[in-house]
Amino acid sequence: MTAPTAPARKAPSTQSPPHPPGAASRTRRRTRWNGWLFVLPALAVYGFFVLRPLLTTFQYSLYHWDGIGPSQWAGLDNYRTVLTDPDLLGIIGHAFVLIVFFSFVPVVLGLLVASLIHRVSTGPLGTAARTVLFLPQVIPLVAAGIAWSWVLSTTGMVNQVLDAVGLGRYSRAWLGEFDTALPAVGIIGAWVMLGLCTILLVTGMSKIDPALFEAARIDGAGAVREFFAVTLPSLRREIGICLTVTIIAALASFDIVYISTSGGPGTATTVPGLEIYRLAFAQRQVGLASALAVVLMLLVLICVLPIQRLSREGK
Amino acid sequence: MNTSRREAITGRAFLVLLMIVTLLPFVSMLSAALQPRGTVPSGLEWPSDPQWGNFADAFDVANMGALLRSSLLIVLGVVPAAVVLATMAGFGLGHLKVRGGGLAMGVLLLGLTMPFEAVVTPIYHQVRDLGLLDTRWAIILPLVGLYMPFAVYWMRAHFLNVPQELSEAARVDGASTWQLFWRVHVPLARPAISSLTILLFLWTWNQFLLSIVMVDDPTKRTMAGALGAFQGQWGTDLVLLCAGSLLILTPTLLVFLLFQRQFVSALLQGAVKG
């Protein structure tokens, strides 16, 4: 573990210290090929457990298959089903509703919190806020699901508070009713994602040149103007990262939904991730599950690539 | 001056409020976990006679000793292997700059935004064909592969910034590439490696989907997977469920609080996949 001394210890064993000129570059050329020995093991496990399954997913998606018996060529039938079946379309729609909660809410609220931390309390309160808001990101999503199922249940805290302030008539089983279940799941996601966005944005803000803020102040900008003229444009990259991470989390959500509602009531909270699992392992429709998986993957790319592009421009 | 003081006060009040909202679900779980067993707890209500013994009960009932052991075994299987493979690949791609490395990186990046759900079905069949279903290997091996895009990307970013002169000096001293890697570059990469280790630890510990798909026996799963089974089994016994959940999320909280600095910097630099 004595890094710098290690090569020195090696030194006495070298026979000819004065290398002929060009030897170093020749060795380097050789290592450019030998270097693959360092890369190949990683590529091998990746190839076997990601690339190959990925290709298999495409392949499965073109067949009707129950996972055990013989499979039957289906062509694009499974895709047609995914894109026309009202239930499946609804399920894909749920994922987009969740984007509002998992992504939009945490980014907007995160911007507010981050500028508060940046402006009024860089001290202990700011540190505490960052740590506390980040906690939900660290625990298993399963635990978040369990905690919130309890908070949102009929005897849970939300209804208790509503009763206490005289709004008892609004109390209900939030995760159990058709019109509240999906937003309730979304709120769990917002709770999880807020901390990550806040931390990323605070760090981004601390990197902005203070001279920019001063210039804005001298031009007579208030807090709001300053935010839109200076802070927001400088945070392009950070906002891009927040959106990327949270949109992927929304589209690929599984843990929270599985634990808090199992997709119910009915299919009110079923999302693509859960439906893939259900179709493949409970309904034994591997082909359809795979087609949905391919569609989900494409959705992620369609949503994420433009953001990556936009957030990189001008930097 | 006056407005800015008001701004400061409302700002701080808002932060405190938000912190309370963030913590309430935890507190609410704790208050439920301390109620007498067999009762139906209601909301947030501090028990007159807190039953701390519930935690011991939950530990026994959930067979928590076995769960902890299983999660640790899985973490020990996944994290060192993934870190070593990724560090080597990151060194090859970032520092040695192998020919065609850009292509290799492109292929790896393909997996970076891919949801696990997209490949879990074929992985299941692949693992079944290998005869590994219901063993911890069924979780360990795929996870090592699934982590590669992020982990290699992460280590490559570190190695891109290491000056070439360092290697040339070591080569003049006669070091082979292998020695160069282990004796010079790995020790220097320690901060990047430890951040990656912490991230992979948490992601493995919290991994749910692979855990429930590949393994039926909860005592062979990750903590999150076991917690899922625990919910299925004890979903009606809210007191015990809350106590068990709190026990299960404590280790991750401790790891986070201990390594907060590395953890956060890790996420900041590499926040591509949460």
Interface residues (C-beta under 8 A of the other chain):
Chain A: M1 A3 A6 P7 A8 K10 A11 S13 T14 P17 H19 A24 T27 T31 R32 W33 N34 G35 W36 L37 F38 V39 P41 A42 L43 V45 Y46 G47 F48 F49 V50 L51 R52 P53 L54 T56 T57 Y60 G67 V113 L116 I117 R119 V120 S121 L125 G126 A128 A129 R130 T131 V132 L133 F134 L135 P136 Q137 V138 I139 P140 L141 V142 A143 A144 I146 A147 W148 W150 V151 T155 G156 M157 N159 Q160 V161 W191 L194 G195 L196 I199 L200 T203 A223 I241 T244 V245 T246 I248 A249 L251 A252 F254 D255 Y258 I259 P272 G273 I276 Y277 A280 F281 V286 A289 S290 A293 V294 L296 M297 V300 L301 V304
Chain B: E7 A8 G11 R12 F14 L15 V16 L18 M19 T22 L23 L24 P25 F26 S28 M29 A32 V40 P41 S42 G43 L44 E45 L85 A86 M88 A89 F91 G92 L93 L96 K97 V98 R99 G101 A104 V107 L108 L110 G111 T113 M114 P115 F116 E117 A118 V119 V120 T121 P122 I123 Y124 H125 Q126 L141 P142 V144 G145 L146 M148 P149 A151 V152 E168 A169 A170 R171 V172 D173 G174 A175 T177 Q179 F181 R183 V184 P187 L188 L202 W205 N206 F208 L209 V213 M223 A224 L227 G228 Q231 L238 L241 C242 S245 I248 L249 T252 L253 V255 F256 L257 Q260 F263 V264 L267 L268 A271 V272 K273 G274
